[in-house]
Amino acid sequence: MLLALMAGAAGCAPASPEAAPTEVNLLETMVAEAVETQREAGQEESANLDATLTMAAEQPAVLAAQTLTPTITPTATPTATPAPVLPTLPPLPTRTLAPPSAPDRNPDDPALRLGDPDWVDSFDSSVNWTTFTGTNSQVEITDGVLRYTVFEATPAPTWTTSWPQVSNFYMEVQAQMPAACRGKDRLGLIFRAPDPSSGYRFEISCDGQYRLLVFGPEGAEVAVAWASSEYLLAGPNQINRLGVWAQGKVIALHINGAAVAGLEQNDYRSGTFGFSVTAEETDYFTAVFDDLMYWTFE
Protein backbone atom coordinates (compact mmCIF):
# COMPACT_ATOMS: atom_id res chain seq x y z
CA MET A 1 0.00 0.00 0.00
CA LEU A 2 2.83 2.19 0.77
CA LEU A 3 4.24 1.34 -2.60
CA ALA A 4 0.97 2.12 -4.19
CA LEU A 5 0.79 5.48 -2.53
CA MET A 6 4.29 6.26 -3.65
CA ALA A 7 3.42 5.13 -7.12
CA GLY A 8 0.27 7.23 -7.10
CA ALA A 9 2.21 10.15 -5.89
CA ALA A 10 4.72 9.67 -8.58
CA GLY A 11 1.97 9.34 -11.18
CA CYS A 12 0.39 12.66 -10.10
CA ALA A 13 3.60 14.91 -10.34
CA PRO A 14 3.48 17.64 -13.11
CA ALA A 15 5.62 17.14 -16.14
CA SER A 16 8.70 19.59 -15.97
CA PRO A 17 6.96 22.98 -16.16
CA GLU A 18 9.04 26.29 -16.87
CA ALA A 19 10.59 27.53 -13.80
CA ALA A 20 8.75 30.52 -12.36
CA PRO A 21 10.73 33.81 -12.87
CA THR A 22 12.62 34.90 -9.92
CA GLU A 23 12.96 38.54 -8.75
CA VAL A 24 16.52 38.52 -10.06
CA ASN A 25 15.35 37.53 -13.51
CA LEU A 26 12.69 40.29 -13.48
CA LEU A 27 15.23 42.92 -12.48
CA GLU A 28 17.62 41.84 -15.20
CA THR A 29 14.81 41.99 -17.75
CA MET A 30 13.82 45.52 -16.68
CA VAL A 31 17.44 46.67 -16.80
CA ALA A 32 17.88 45.21 -20.25
CA GLU A 33 14.72 46.92 -21.49
CA ALA A 34 15.81 50.24 -19.98
CA VAL A 35 19.21 49.96 -21.60
CA GLU A 36 17.60 49.20 -24.95
CA THR A 37 15.24 52.16 -24.59
CA GLN A 38 18.12 54.45 -23.62
CA ARG A 39 20.18 53.17 -26.51
CA GLU A 40 17.36 53.84 -28.93
CA ALA A 41 16.84 57.29 -27.40
CA GLY A 42 20.56 57.95 -27.60
CA GLN A 43 20.57 56.93 -31.24
CA GLU A 44 17.67 59.33 -31.92
CA GLU A 45 19.34 62.14 -29.99
CA SER A 46 22.58 61.42 -31.78
CA ALA A 47 20.75 61.57 -35.08
CA ASN A 48 19.17 64.92 -34.07
CA LEU A 49 22.56 66.26 -32.94
CA ASP A 50 24.11 65.16 -36.22
CA ALA A 51 21.36 66.92 -38.13
CA THR A 52 21.83 70.09 -36.05
CA LEU A 53 25.58 70.09 -36.60
CA THR A 54 25.07 69.51 -40.30
CA MET A 55 22.63 72.47 -40.50
CA ALA A 56 25.01 74.69 -38.53
CA ALA A 57 27.86 73.75 -40.84
CA GLU A 58 25.72 74.68 -43.83
CA GLN A 59 24.74 78.15 -42.47
CA PRO A 60 27.77 80.12 -43.74
CA ALA A 61 27.11 78.87 -47.24
CA VAL A 62 23.41 79.68 -46.93
CA LEU A 63 24.10 83.18 -45.56
CA ALA A 64 26.69 83.81 -48.22
CA ALA A 65 24.15 82.96 -50.85
CA GLN A 66 21.62 85.45 -49.49
CA THR A 67 21.53 89.16 -50.57
CA LEU A 68 21.62 91.27 -47.43
CA THR A 69 20.75 94.56 -49.24
CA PRO A 70 17.10 94.53 -50.22
CA THR A 71 16.43 94.86 -53.86
CA ILE A 72 14.53 98.07 -54.63
CA THR A 73 12.48 98.02 -57.72
CA PRO A 74 12.73 101.49 -59.31
CA THR A 75 9.47 103.25 -59.86
CA ALA A 76 8.70 104.95 -63.07
CA THR A 77 9.99 108.55 -63.29
CA PRO A 78 7.03 110.90 -63.58
CA THR A 79 6.99 112.98 -66.69
CA ALA A 80 7.50 116.67 -65.82
CA THR A 81 4.84 119.03 -67.01
CA PRO A 82 6.51 121.60 -69.27
CA ALA A 83 6.42 125.17 -68.00
CA PRO A 84 4.08 127.45 -69.89
CA VAL A 85 5.76 129.63 -72.45
CA LEU A 86 5.33 133.26 -71.42
CA PRO A 87 5.41 136.07 -73.92
CA THR A 88 8.61 138.11 -74.01
CA LEU A 89 7.97 141.54 -72.58
CA PRO A 90 9.92 144.57 -73.77
CA PRO A 91 12.42 145.89 -71.20
CA LEU A 92 11.26 148.76 -69.04
CA PRO A 93 12.86 152.08 -69.92
CA THR A 94 15.56 153.09 -67.47
CA ARG A 95 15.12 156.44 -65.77
CA THR A 96 18.19 158.21 -64.50
CA LEU A 97 17.46 160.95 -62.01
CA ALA A 98 19.84 163.84 -62.41
CA PRO A 99 21.23 165.16 -59.13
CA PRO A 100 19.73 168.48 -58.14
CA SER A 101 21.69 171.57 -59.01
CA ALA A 102 21.70 175.08 -57.65
CA PRO A 103 19.29 177.48 -59.41
CA ASP A 104 20.58 179.90 -61.98
CA ARG A 105 21.86 183.15 -60.58
CA ASN A 106 19.64 186.19 -60.56
CA PRO A 107 21.00 189.11 -62.65
CA ASP A 108 20.95 191.25 -59.49
CA ASP A 109 22.80 188.60 -57.47
CA PRO A 110 25.37 190.39 -55.27
CA ALA A 111 27.87 187.60 -56.01
CA LEU A 112 27.88 188.69 -59.68
CA ARG A 113 28.40 192.37 -58.85
CA LEU A 114 31.07 191.98 -56.17
CA GLY A 115 33.66 190.10 -58.21
CA ASP A 116 35.95 187.50 -56.67
CA PRO A 117 35.21 186.64 -53.04
CA ASP A 118 37.68 187.40 -50.27
CA TRP A 119 37.25 184.00 -48.65
CA VAL A 120 36.03 180.64 -49.99
CA ASP A 121 35.57 177.26 -48.39
CA SER A 122 34.78 174.44 -50.84
CA PHE A 123 34.96 171.86 -48.00
CA ASP A 124 37.86 169.96 -49.48
CA SER A 125 39.24 169.78 -45.94
CA SER A 126 38.02 170.37 -42.38
CA VAL A 127 40.64 173.00 -41.56
CA ASN A 128 37.97 175.64 -40.81
CA TRP A 129 35.58 173.41 -38.84
CA THR A 130 35.30 171.08 -35.90
CA THR A 131 33.88 167.77 -37.06
CA PHE A 132 32.24 165.60 -34.42
CA THR A 133 29.67 162.91 -33.63
CA GLY A 134 27.55 163.72 -30.58
CA THR A 135 24.63 162.01 -28.89
CA ASN A 136 22.10 163.43 -31.38
CA SER A 137 24.03 165.24 -34.08
CA GLN A 138 27.03 164.89 -36.34
CA VAL A 139 29.15 167.20 -38.48
CA GLU A 140 31.39 165.63 -41.09
CA ILE A 141 33.19 166.85 -44.18
CA THR A 142 33.27 164.28 -46.97
CA ASP A 143 33.24 164.35 -50.78
CA GLY A 144 33.73 168.11 -50.86
CA VAL A 145 30.68 169.03 -48.76
CA LEU A 146 29.80 169.56 -45.11
CA ARG A 147 27.08 167.17 -43.90
CA TYR A 148 25.18 168.14 -40.79
CA THR A 149 22.95 165.35 -39.39
CA VAL A 150 20.42 165.28 -36.57
CA PHE A 151 19.71 161.66 -35.65
CA GLU A 152 16.40 161.98 -33.81
CA ALA A 153 13.71 164.57 -34.46
CA THR A 154 13.57 167.34 -31.85
CA PRO A 155 12.35 170.97 -31.85
CA ALA A 156 15.61 172.07 -30.23
CA PRO A 157 17.94 173.85 -32.69
CA THR A 158 21.54 172.78 -33.16
CA TRP A 159 24.39 174.73 -34.72
CA THR A 160 28.12 174.82 -35.29
CA THR A 161 30.46 177.74 -36.05
CA SER A 162 33.85 178.34 -37.62
CA TRP A 163 36.49 180.77 -36.27
CA PRO A 164 37.13 183.64 -38.74
CA GLN A 165 35.62 186.92 -37.46
CA VAL A 166 33.91 189.24 -39.95
CA SER A 167 31.90 192.45 -39.49
CA ASN A 168 30.69 193.96 -42.80
CA PHE A 169 30.25 191.50 -45.62
CA TYR A 170 28.10 189.74 -48.12
CA MET A 171 28.11 185.99 -47.37
CA GLU A 172 26.43 183.11 -49.18
CA VAL A 173 26.31 179.35 -48.98
CA GLN A 174 24.69 176.62 -51.07
CA ALA A 175 22.37 174.57 -48.84
CA GLN A 176 20.49 171.37 -49.71
CA MET A 177 17.51 169.84 -47.90
CA PRO A 178 17.57 166.08 -47.24
CA ALA A 179 15.74 163.65 -49.51
CA ALA A 180 13.19 163.32 -46.68
CA CYS A 181 11.93 166.38 -44.81
CA ARG A 182 8.59 167.77 -43.64
CA GLY A 183 6.99 170.96 -42.41
CA LYS A 184 9.31 173.13 -40.35
CA ASP A 185 12.33 170.86 -40.59
CA ARG A 186 14.90 173.50 -41.39
CA LEU A 187 18.50 174.50 -41.98
CA GLY A 188 20.19 177.85 -41.77
CA LEU A 189 23.17 180.18 -41.87
CA ILE A 190 24.65 181.57 -38.63
CA PHE A 191 26.41 184.95 -38.83
CA ARG A 192 27.80 187.68 -36.58
CA ALA A 193 28.10 185.25 -33.68
CA PRO A 194 30.28 186.90 -30.99
CA ASP A 195 30.38 183.53 -29.16
CA PRO A 196 28.99 180.04 -29.80
CA SER A 197 25.76 180.80 -27.89
CA SER A 198 24.86 184.12 -29.57
CA GLY A 199 24.32 185.57 -33.03
CA TYR A 200 21.86 185.67 -35.94
CA ARG A 201 20.22 182.65 -37.51
CA PHE A 202 18.79 182.87 -41.04
CA GLU A 203 16.64 179.77 -41.61
CA ILE A 204 14.66 178.18 -44.45
CA SER A 205 12.13 175.38 -43.91
CA CYS A 206 11.18 172.28 -45.89
CA ASP A 207 7.70 173.71 -46.55
CA GLY A 208 9.19 176.75 -48.32
CA GLN A 209 9.43 179.59 -45.77
CA TYR A 210 12.26 181.66 -44.29
CA ARG A 211 12.84 183.72 -41.11
CA LEU A 212 15.55 185.51 -39.10
CA LEU A 213 16.22 184.97 -35.38
CA VAL A 214 18.43 186.79 -32.92
CA PHE A 215 19.59 184.26 -30.33
CA GLY A 216 21.57 184.45 -27.11
CA PRO A 217 22.13 182.55 -23.87
CA GLU A 218 18.60 183.42 -22.68
CA GLY A 219 16.84 182.22 -25.84
CA ALA A 220 15.87 183.54 -29.26
CA GLU A 221 13.81 186.48 -30.57
CA VAL A 222 12.15 186.66 -33.96
CA ALA A 223 13.54 189.49 -36.09
CA VAL A 224 11.77 188.42 -39.32
CA ALA A 225 8.77 186.07 -38.94
CA TRP A 226 8.15 183.06 -41.14
CA ALA A 227 7.38 184.22 -44.68
CA SER A 228 7.16 182.75 -48.17
CA SER A 229 9.12 183.80 -51.24
CA GLU A 230 8.84 183.02 -54.91
CA TYR A 231 12.63 182.65 -54.98
CA LEU A 232 12.72 179.86 -52.41
CA LEU A 233 12.63 176.30 -53.71
CA ALA A 234 10.54 174.25 -51.27
CA GLY A 235 10.55 170.56 -50.52
CA PRO A 236 12.95 167.66 -50.06
CA ASN A 237 16.28 167.53 -51.86
CA GLN A 238 16.05 171.14 -53.03
CA ILE A 239 19.12 173.35 -53.23
CA ASN A 240 18.98 177.04 -52.36
CA ARG A 241 21.67 179.70 -51.99
CA LEU A 242 21.30 181.64 -48.75
CA GLY A 243 22.85 185.09 -48.73
CA VAL A 244 23.24 187.77 -46.04
CA TRP A 245 24.25 191.39 -46.59
CA ALA A 246 25.44 192.83 -43.26
CA GLN A 247 26.75 196.38 -43.16
CA GLY A 248 26.63 198.31 -39.91
CA LYS A 249 23.16 197.84 -38.51
CA VAL A 250 21.63 197.04 -41.90
CA ILE A 251 20.89 193.40 -42.64
CA ALA A 252 19.38 192.16 -45.91
CA LEU A 253 18.42 188.55 -46.51
CA HIS A 254 18.87 186.99 -49.96
CA ILE A 255 17.59 183.74 -51.43
CA ASN A 256 19.11 182.56 -54.71
CA GLY A 257 20.54 186.01 -55.32
CA ALA A 258 17.31 187.95 -54.76
CA ALA A 259 16.72 190.20 -51.73
CA VAL A 260 13.66 188.99 -49.79
CA ALA A 261 13.82 191.00 -46.53
CA GLY A 262 15.74 193.89 -44.97
CA LEU A 263 15.92 195.44 -41.51
CA GLU A 264 18.05 197.41 -39.11
CA GLN A 265 19.41 195.30 -36.29
CA ASN A 266 22.08 196.44 -33.88
CA ASP A 267 22.43 193.56 -31.41
CA TYR A 268 25.65 192.16 -32.88
CA ARG A 269 28.05 193.91 -35.26
CA SER A 270 30.75 191.28 -35.64
CA GLY A 271 31.44 187.61 -35.06
CA THR A 272 31.98 184.18 -36.54
CA PHE A 273 29.65 182.25 -38.85
CA GLY A 274 28.38 178.71 -39.26
CA PHE A 275 25.35 176.53 -39.87
CA SER A 276 22.23 175.47 -38.01
CA VAL A 277 19.93 172.44 -38.34
CA THR A 278 16.58 171.85 -36.63
CA ALA A 279 14.80 168.56 -37.38
CA GLU A 280 11.35 168.96 -35.87
CA GLU A 281 9.69 166.03 -37.65
CA THR A 282 12.28 163.86 -39.43
CA ASP A 283 14.79 161.46 -37.95
CA TYR A 284 18.21 161.28 -39.57
CA PHE A 285 17.82 164.72 -41.11
CA THR A 286 21.02 165.55 -43.03
CA ALA A 287 21.55 169.02 -44.46
CA VAL A 288 24.35 169.47 -46.98
CA PHE A 289 26.35 172.70 -47.27
CA ASP A 290 28.77 173.65 -50.02
CA ASP A 291 30.66 176.59 -51.50
CA LEU A 292 30.63 178.97 -48.55
CA MET A 293 32.14 182.36 -49.41
CA TYR A 294 32.10 186.01 -48.40
CA TRP A 295 33.13 189.45 -49.63
CA THR A 296 34.19 192.03 -47.04
CA PHE A 297 33.76 195.79 -47.22
CA GLU A 298 33.85 198.84 -44.96
C-alpha positions as CSV (number, residue, x, y, z in Angstrom):
1,M,0.0,0.0,0.0
2,L,2.8,2.2,0.8
3,L,4.2,1.3,-2.6
4,A,1.0,2.1,-4.2
5,L,0.8,5.5,-2.5
6,M,4.3,6.3,-3.6
7,A,3.4,5.1,-7.1
8,G,0.3,7.2,-7.1
9,A,2.2,10.2,-5.9
10,A,4.7,9.7,-8.6
11,G,2.0,9.3,-11.2
12,C,0.4,12.7,-10.1
13,A,3.6,14.9,-10.3
14,P,3.5,17.6,-13.1
15,A,5.6,17.1,-16.1
16,S,8.7,19.6,-16.0
17,P,7.0,23.0,-16.2
18,E,9.0,26.3,-16.9
19,A,10.6,27.5,-13.8
20,A,8.8,30.5,-12.4
21,P,10.7,33.8,-12.9
22,T,12.6,34.9,-9.9
23,E,13.0,38.5,-8.7
24,V,16.5,38.5,-10.1
25,N,15.3,37.5,-13.5
26,L,12.7,40.3,-13.5
27,L,15.2,42.9,-12.5
28,E,17.6,41.8,-15.2
29,T,14.8,42.0,-17.7
30,M,13.8,45.5,-16.7
31,V,17.4,46.7,-16.8
32,A,17.9,45.2,-20.3
33,E,14.7,46.9,-21.5
34,A,15.8,50.2,-20.0
35,V,19.2,50.0,-21.6
36,E,17.6,49.2,-24.9
37,T,15.2,52.2,-24.6
38,Q,18.1,54.4,-23.6
39,R,20.2,53.2,-26.5
40,E,17.4,53.8,-28.9
41,A,16.8,57.3,-27.4
42,G,20.6,57.9,-27.6
43,Q,20.6,56.9,-31.2
44,E,17.7,59.3,-31.9
45,E,19.3,62.1,-30.0
46,S,22.6,61.4,-31.8
47,A,20.8,61.6,-35.1
48,N,19.2,64.9,-34.1
49,L,22.6,66.3,-32.9
50,D,24.1,65.2,-36.2
51,A,21.4,66.9,-38.1
52,T,21.8,70.1,-36.0
53,L,25.6,70.1,-36.6
54,T,25.1,69.5,-40.3
55,M,22.6,72.5,-40.5
56,A,25.0,74.7,-38.5
57,A,27.9,73.7,-40.8
58,E,25.7,74.7,-43.8
59,Q,24.7,78.1,-42.5
60,P,27.8,80.1,-43.7
61,A,27.1,78.9,-47.2
62,V,23.4,79.7,-46.9
63,L,24.1,83.2,-45.6
64,A,26.7,83.8,-48.2
65,A,24.2,83.0,-50.9
66,Q,21.6,85.4,-49.5
67,T,21.5,89.2,-50.6
68,L,21.6,91.3,-47.4
69,T,20.8,94.6,-49.2
70,P,17.1,94.5,-50.2
71,T,16.4,94.9,-53.9
72,I,14.5,98.1,-54.6
73,T,12.5,98.0,-57.7
74,P,12.7,101.5,-59.3
75,T,9.5,103.2,-59.9
76,A,8.7,104.9,-63.1
77,T,10.0,108.5,-63.3
78,P,7.0,110.9,-63.6
79,T,7.0,113.0,-66.7
80,A,7.5,116.7,-65.8
81,T,4.8,119.0,-67.0
82,P,6.5,121.6,-69.3
83,A,6.4,125.2,-68.0
84,P,4.1,127.4,-69.9
85,V,5.8,129.6,-72.5
86,L,5.3,133.3,-71.4
87,P,5.4,136.1,-73.9
88,T,8.6,138.1,-74.0
89,L,8.0,141.5,-72.6
90,P,9.9,144.6,-73.8
91,P,12.4,145.9,-71.2
92,L,11.3,148.8,-69.0
93,P,12.9,152.1,-69.9
94,T,15.6,153.1,-67.5
95,R,15.1,156.4,-65.8
96,T,18.2,158.2,-64.5
97,L,17.5,161.0,-62.0
98,A,19.8,163.8,-62.4
99,P,21.2,165.2,-59.1
100,P,19.7,168.5,-58.1
101,S,21.7,171.6,-59.0
102,A,21.7,175.1,-57.7
103,P,19.3,177.5,-59.4
104,D,20.6,179.9,-62.0
105,R,21.9,183.2,-60.6
106,N,19.6,186.2,-60.6
107,P,21.0,189.1,-62.6
108,D,21.0,191.2,-59.5
109,D,22.8,188.6,-57.5
110,P,25.4,190.4,-55.3
111,A,27.9,187.6,-56.0
112,L,27.9,188.7,-59.7
113,R,28.4,192.4,-58.8
114,L,31.1,192.0,-56.2
115,G,33.7,190.1,-58.2
116,D,36.0,187.5,-56.7
117,P,35.2,186.6,-53.0
118,D,37.7,187.4,-50.3
119,W,37.2,184.0,-48.7
120,V,36.0,180.6,-50.0
121,D,35.6,177.3,-48.4
122,S,34.8,174.4,-50.8
123,F,35.0,171.9,-48.0
124,D,37.9,170.0,-49.5
125,S,39.2,169.8,-45.9
126,S,38.0,170.4,-42.4
127,V,40.6,173.0,-41.6
128,N,38.0,175.6,-40.8
129,W,35.6,173.4,-38.8
130,T,35.3,171.1,-35.9
131,T,33.9,167.8,-37.1
132,F,32.2,165.6,-34.4
133,T,29.7,162.9,-33.6
134,G,27.6,163.7,-30.6
135,T,24.6,162.0,-28.9
136,N,22.1,163.4,-31.4
137,S,24.0,165.2,-34.1
138,Q,27.0,164.9,-36.3
139,V,29.1,167.2,-38.5
140,E,31.4,165.6,-41.1
141,I,33.2,166.9,-44.2
142,T,33.3,164.3,-47.0
143,D,33.2,164.3,-50.8
144,G,33.7,168.1,-50.9
145,V,30.7,169.0,-48.8
146,L,29.8,169.6,-45.1
147,R,27.1,167.2,-43.9
148,Y,25.2,168.1,-40.8
149,T,22.9,165.4,-39.4
150,V,20.4,165.3,-36.6
151,F,19.7,161.7,-35.7
152,E,16.4,162.0,-33.8
153,A,13.7,164.6,-34.5
154,T,13.6,167.3,-31.9
155,P,12.3,171.0,-31.9
156,A,15.6,172.1,-30.2
157,P,17.9,173.8,-32.7
158,T,21.5,172.8,-33.2
159,W,24.4,174.7,-34.7
160,T,28.1,174.8,-35.3
161,T,30.5,177.7,-36.1
162,S,33.9,178.3,-37.6
163,W,36.5,180.8,-36.3
164,P,37.1,183.6,-38.7
165,Q,35.6,186.9,-37.5
166,V,33.9,189.2,-40.0
167,S,31.9,192.5,-39.5
168,N,30.7,194.0,-42.8
169,F,30.3,191.5,-45.6
170,Y,28.1,189.7,-48.1
171,M,28.1,186.0,-47.4
172,E,26.4,183.1,-49.2
173,V,26.3,179.3,-49.0
174,Q,24.7,176.6,-51.1
175,A,22.4,174.6,-48.8
176,Q,20.5,171.4,-49.7
177,M,17.5,169.8,-47.9
178,P,17.6,166.1,-47.2
179,A,15.7,163.6,-49.5
180,A,13.2,163.3,-46.7
181,C,11.9,166.4,-44.8
182,R,8.6,167.8,-43.6
183,G,7.0,171.0,-42.4
184,K,9.3,173.1,-40.4
185,D,12.3,170.9,-40.6
186,R,14.9,173.5,-41.4
187,L,18.5,174.5,-42.0
188,G,20.2,177.9,-41.8
189,L,23.2,180.2,-41.9
190,I,24.6,181.6,-38.6
191,F,26.4,185.0,-38.8
192,R,27.8,187.7,-36.6
193,A,28.1,185.2,-33.7
194,P,30.3,186.9,-31.0
195,D,30.4,183.5,-29.2
196,P,29.0,180.0,-29.8
197,S,25.8,180.8,-27.9
198,S,24.9,184.1,-29.6
199,G,24.3,185.6,-33.0
200,Y,21.9,185.7,-35.9
201,R,20.2,182.6,-37.5
202,F,18.8,182.9,-41.0
203,E,16.6,179.8,-41.6
204,I,14.7,178.2,-44.4
205,S,12.1,175.4,-43.9
206,C,11.2,172.3,-45.9
207,D,7.7,173.7,-46.5
208,G,9.2,176.7,-48.3
209,Q,9.4,179.6,-45.8
210,Y,12.3,181.7,-44.3
211,R,12.8,183.7,-41.1
212,L,15.6,185.5,-39.1
213,L,16.2,185.0,-35.4
214,V,18.4,186.8,-32.9
215,F,19.6,184.3,-30.3
216,G,21.6,184.4,-27.1
217,P,22.1,182.6,-23.9
218,E,18.6,183.4,-22.7
219,G,16.8,182.2,-25.8
220,A,15.9,183.5,-29.3
221,E,13.8,186.5,-30.6
222,V,12.1,186.7,-34.0
223,A,13.5,189.5,-36.1
224,V,11.8,188.4,-39.3
225,A,8.8,186.1,-38.9
226,W,8.2,183.1,-41.1
227,A,7.4,184.2,-44.7
228,S,7.2,182.8,-48.2
229,S,9.1,183.8,-51.2
230,E,8.8,183.0,-54.9
231,Y,12.6,182.6,-55.0
232,L,12.7,179.9,-52.4
233,L,12.6,176.3,-53.7
234,A,10.5,174.3,-51.3
235,G,10.5,170.6,-50.5
236,P,12.9,167.7,-50.1
237,N,16.3,167.5,-51.9
238,Q,16.0,171.1,-53.0
239,I,19.1,173.3,-53.2
240,N,19.0,177.0,-52.4
241,R,21.7,179.7,-52.0
242,L,21.3,181.6,-48.7
243,G,22.8,185.1,-48.7
244,V,23.2,187.8,-46.0
245,W,24.2,191.4,-46.6
246,A,25.4,192.8,-43.3
247,Q,26.8,196.4,-43.2
248,G,26.6,198.3,-39.9
249,K,23.2,197.8,-38.5
250,V,21.6,197.0,-41.9
251,I,20.9,193.4,-42.6
252,A,19.4,192.2,-45.9
253,L,18.4,188.5,-46.5
254,H,18.9,187.0,-50.0
255,I,17.6,183.7,-51.4
256,N,19.1,182.6,-54.7
257,G,20.5,186.0,-55.3
258,A,17.3,188.0,-54.8
259,A,16.7,190.2,-51.7
260,V,13.7,189.0,-49.8
261,A,13.8,191.0,-46.5
262,G,15.7,193.9,-45.0
263,L,15.9,195.4,-41.5
264,E,18.0,197.4,-39.1
265,Q,19.4,195.3,-36.3
266,N,22.1,196.4,-33.9
267,D,22.4,193.6,-31.4
268,Y,25.7,192.2,-32.9
269,R,28.0,193.9,-35.3
270,S,30.8,191.3,-35.6
271,G,31.4,187.6,-35.1
272,T,32.0,184.2,-36.5
273,F,29.7,182.2,-38.8
274,G,28.4,178.7,-39.3
275,F,25.3,176.5,-39.9
276,S,22.2,175.5,-38.0
277,V,19.9,172.4,-38.3
278,T,16.6,171.9,-36.6
279,A,14.8,168.6,-37.4
280,E,11.3,169.0,-35.9
281,E,9.7,166.0,-37.7
282,T,12.3,163.9,-39.4
283,D,14.8,161.5,-38.0
284,Y,18.2,161.3,-39.6
285,F,17.8,164.7,-41.1
286,T,21.0,165.5,-43.0
287,A,21.5,169.0,-44.5
288,V,24.4,169.5,-47.0
289,F,26.3,172.7,-47.3
290,D,28.8,173.6,-50.0
291,D,30.7,176.6,-51.5
292,L,30.6,179.0,-48.6
293,M,32.1,182.4,-49.4
294,Y,32.1,186.0,-48.4
295,W,33.1,189.4,-49.6
296,T,34.2,192.0,-47.0
297,F,33.8,195.8,-47.2
298,E,33.9,198.8,-45.0
